[in-house]
Amino acid sequence: PGSGGAMLRHIGTITRTVTDMAAALDAMAGPDPRDLLCLPESGGGYQRELSKGIRGRRIAFSPDFGYAKVHPDVAALCQGAVRKFEEAGAMVETPNFEWKDPYSIWSVFFFGTAASSLEAKLPKQGDLLDPGLKKVAEKGMALRGVDFGKALADRHAFWEQVRRVY
């Protein structure tokens, strides 16, 4: 696959404990010029910060990001977690996100990346592909440059709202 796949990936780590994650973050945190969406330098020291707890820390919580339908059981579990954070002394804020469902943005990158990877195979080997994958690639082939430009602008607007919360 070409470099377009990088726009769909989330590279991270999985750990068993918060302490292990703090060690991993200390090793890999910080801006990376290859990541268009990275946050600025945070000062690091995640392991050192663990001993301080969360009293006085700001936590942003959105029950639905302004657009999502959330199952009541999931919503109840999240509200329980919010209460635990507040009991531990954190200041939980609920920002008013004006986000729309990101599917239209995501699909442009997903379909376009599939098309760029499979474009050469479609004419001669398209019938050998999984039918669902073939449909995705064909949708990507129908996209126009203006579709990508709009998706990039919409994604940028989304990240600007995220940055305002931080």
N, C-alpha and C positions, 0 to 999 in steps of 0.2 A: 504494500500500500504506500501511497505517496504521503507527503507531509500533511495533507489535508486531514488525515486521521488524528493528528495531534490536537485538532480543535474539538474532538469528541472525547478525548481521553481525560480521565482524572487519575493522576499518578499520586499514590499515597501509600500508607503503610497500615497494617492491622496489628494491633498488640492485644495482649491479654489484660493489661492493667494500665491505669492512668500513669503510674510511675514509668512504665516502659514507653508509653507514648510520649511523655515529657522528654525522656532520653532521646527518642527518635527525632522529635521536633528540634531539640538542641543541635542534633547532627545535621539536619537538612533545612532548617528554617532560613528565611531571608529571600530577598528578591532574586529572581533569575531572569536574565535578559531573554531567555528562550520562552518564557511564560508571559503571554500577552496580558493575562489577568491577575498576575501576582500582586500581593499587597506590599506596601512599603516595609522597610526594616522595622521590626518591632522591638528590638533590644534583646531578644532571646532570653536565655536563662530560665527556661520552663521548669527544669528540675528544681532550681532554687526557689521559684515562685510557689511550688506545691506546698511547702511548709507554711506559707502565709494564709492558706485557706482562701475562701471567696468573699469574706465579709467586706462590704463596700464596693465590690466589683459590679460593673454594669453588665447585664445580660440582656440581649435583645431576643424577644420571643414573639413569633407570629403564629397564631393558631391556624392560619390558612393562606398566608402570603398574599392575601387580597383576592385570590381567585380559586383556590383548591377546595374540593369537597373532601372533608375529613370524616372518616367513620367515627361515630360517637364513642366507641371504645378507645380508639386511638386518641381522640381529643381528651377524654377523661384521664388517660395515662399521662399525657403531656401536661395537663393542668396539675396533676399530682406531682410531677417533677418540678414544675414552677413553684409550687408550695414548698418543696424541699429546698430549693435554691434560696427562696425568701427566708425560710427558717434558719438557713446557714448564714444569713446576713447579706446575701446578694441583693442588688437593686434590679429587679426584673422590669424591663421597659417593653411596651408593645408598640413598635413603630407602625405607622400607617403606610404600608406599602401600597402603591398604586400599580401593581403588576398585573399584566394580563397573562393568561395561560401561555407559557413559553413554548408550547408544542410547535407553533408556526415558525419560530426561530430555530428550534432544535431540528425540525424536519428538513429545513433547507440545508443545514450542514450535514445531516445524516444522509439524506438522499444524494446530495452533491458529492460527498465523499465516496459513496458506493458507486456512483456513476463514473467518477474519475478512476476508480480502481478497476472497473469492469468494462469500460467503454470499448476497448479493443476486442474483448471477448464476445460482446453482445451480438454482432452480426453473424458470426460463424458458430459460436458455441452457446448462444443465449438459451437455446432449448435444453441444454444440459444443466443449466443452473437450477437451483431450488426455485420453484415458481414465485415464492414470496420475495426472495432476493432479486429475482429478475424484475419484478414489479417495482421494487425500491429503486433499482438502477435506472429503470425506464423513467420513473418520476424525476430522478435526478437529471437525466438527459434533457428533460423538458424545462428545467429551470433556466432563467435568464440572469445575466449579470446584475440587473436591477433587483432581482430577488435576493441575491447575495448581499448587495449593498444595503438593502432595507433590513435584512437579518442582522448584519453587522451593526447598523445604527441602533436597532432595537436592543441588541445585546449590550451595546455600550450604555444605553440609557438605563438598562437593568443594573449594570455594575455601578453606575453613578449613584443609584439609590442605595446600593449596598455600602458603598464607600461613605455616604452621608451618615449611616448608622454607626460606623466605626469612628 
